[in-house]
Amino acid sequence: MANIKSSQKSIRQTAKLTAKNKAERGRLKTFSKKLRALEPTNDKGAIKLVAMEYMSALDKAAKRNVIHTNKVNRLKSRLAKHIFISIPEEQPVIPEEKPVEQVTSAE
């Protein structure tokens, strides 16, 4: 154990930060496992929802410097390729526009 007060404080701070970072990394692994478990079901809605939550969590982890930004970008890119291309969305039906009548002013 360190004898200097600042060193003791530094050790305490490092322990707290390490615990927070470890918890955040564990949370990210949980999201990854959820996605892998949902893949065989082909439930598009659930997969997309979990994928969006996972991407958001990755961005927050990068913002807090838990994971390097480049790693987050790489993971998100691979996720997008794998999830959003392998499970194509149905094309939305676009309603036809009705013609707008021009109103003339009466003077």
C-alpha positions as CSV (number, residue, x, y, z in Angstrom):
1,M,0.0,0.0,0.0
2,A,1.2,3.5,-0.8
3,N,2.3,5.8,2.0
4,I,1.5,9.1,0.2
5,K,-2.1,10.4,0.5
6,S,-2.3,11.3,-3.2
7,S,-1.2,7.8,-4.2
8,Q,-3.8,6.2,-1.9
9,K,-6.5,8.4,-3.4
10,S,-5.2,7.5,-6.9
11,I,-5.5,3.8,-6.1
12,R,-9.1,4.3,-4.8
13,Q,-10.1,6.2,-8.0
14,T,-8.5,3.6,-10.3
15,A,-10.5,0.9,-8.5
16,K,-13.8,2.7,-8.9
17,L,-13.1,3.5,-12.6
18,T,-12.0,0.0,-13.3
19,A,-15.2,-1.4,-11.8
20,K,-17.4,1.0,-13.9
21,N,-15.5,0.2,-17.1
22,K,-15.8,-3.5,-16.4
23,A,-19.5,-3.2,-15.8
24,E,-20.0,-1.2,-19.1
25,R,-18.0,-3.8,-21.1
26,G,-20.1,-6.6,-19.6
27,R,-23.3,-4.7,-20.6
28,L,-22.0,-4.5,-24.1
29,K,-21.3,-8.2,-24.2
30,T,-24.8,-8.9,-23.0
31,F,-26.2,-6.9,-25.9
32,S,-24.0,-8.9,-28.3
33,K,-25.2,-12.2,-26.8
34,K,-28.9,-11.1,-27.1
35,L,-28.4,-10.3,-30.8
36,R,-26.7,-13.7,-31.4
37,A,-29.6,-15.5,-29.6
38,L,-32.2,-13.6,-31.7
39,E,-30.6,-14.3,-35.1
40,P,-32.1,-17.9,-35.5
41,T,-35.6,-16.6,-34.8
42,N,-35.6,-14.1,-37.7
43,D,-37.8,-11.8,-35.7
44,K,-37.0,-8.6,-37.6
45,G,-38.6,-6.2,-35.2
46,A,-36.8,-7.6,-32.1
47,I,-33.5,-7.9,-33.9
48,K,-33.6,-4.3,-35.1
49,L,-34.6,-3.0,-31.7
50,V,-31.8,-4.8,-29.9
51,A,-29.3,-3.7,-32.6
52,M,-30.3,-0.1,-32.2
53,E,-29.9,-0.3,-28.4
54,Y,-26.5,-2.0,-28.9
55,M,-25.3,0.7,-31.3
56,S,-26.5,3.4,-28.8
57,A,-24.6,1.7,-26.0
58,L,-21.5,1.4,-28.1
59,D,-21.7,5.1,-28.8
60,K,-22.0,5.9,-25.1
61,A,-19.1,3.7,-24.3
62,A,-17.0,5.5,-26.8
63,K,-18.1,8.8,-25.4
64,R,-17.0,7.8,-21.9
65,N,-13.7,6.3,-23.3
66,V,-14.5,2.8,-22.2
67,I,-13.9,1.6,-25.7
68,H,-11.8,3.2,-28.4
69,T,-13.8,5.1,-31.0
70,N,-12.4,3.2,-34.0
71,K,-13.3,-0.1,-32.4
72,V,-16.9,1.1,-31.9
73,N,-17.1,2.2,-35.5
74,R,-15.8,-1.2,-36.7
75,L,-18.3,-3.0,-34.5
76,K,-21.2,-0.9,-35.7
77,S,-20.1,-1.3,-39.3
78,R,-20.0,-5.1,-39.0
79,L,-23.3,-5.1,-37.2
80,A,-25.0,-3.1,-39.9
81,K,-23.6,-5.4,-42.6
82,H,-24.7,-8.5,-40.8
83,I,-28.0,-7.5,-39.4
84,F,-29.5,-5.0,-41.8
85,I,-28.4,-6.6,-45.0
86,S,-29.1,-10.2,-44.1
87,I,-32.6,-9.3,-42.9
88,P,-33.9,-6.9,-45.5
89,E,-36.8,-4.7,-44.5
90,E,-40.1,-4.7,-46.4
91,Q,-40.5,-1.8,-48.7
92,P,-42.9,0.8,-47.3
93,V,-46.0,1.6,-49.2
94,I,-46.0,5.2,-50.3
95,P,-49.5,6.7,-50.6
96,E,-50.2,8.6,-53.8
97,E,-50.4,12.3,-53.5
98,K,-53.7,14.0,-54.2
99,P,-53.6,17.0,-56.5
100,V,-53.9,20.3,-54.7
101,E,-56.5,22.7,-56.0
102,Q,-55.4,26.2,-56.5
103,V,-57.5,28.7,-54.7
104,T,-58.1,32.0,-56.5
105,S,-58.8,35.1,-54.6
106,A,-62.1,36.8,-55.2
107,E,-61.8,40.6,-55.5
